[in-house]
Amino acid sequence: MGQIYAPGINWILLVAVVAAVLGFRSSTALGSAYGIAVTGTMLITTVLTFFVVRYAWHY
């Protein structure tokens, strides 16, 4: 109760994950891509936080 089940989205996610695994061909390459994605996310979050603190909060 209170959860949304969208079978179409699940199938899209399945295809995307299988394509990523087959595309990288090794767990090392997939792990490296994951690390780069996490680092990029942290960088973008830091930059956006800077703009919020500087221009929205006027610090």
Buried (B, 14 or more C-beta within 10 A) or exposed (E): EEEEEEEEEEEEEEEEEEEEEEEBEEEEEBEEEEEEEEEEEEEEEEEEEEEEEEEEEEE
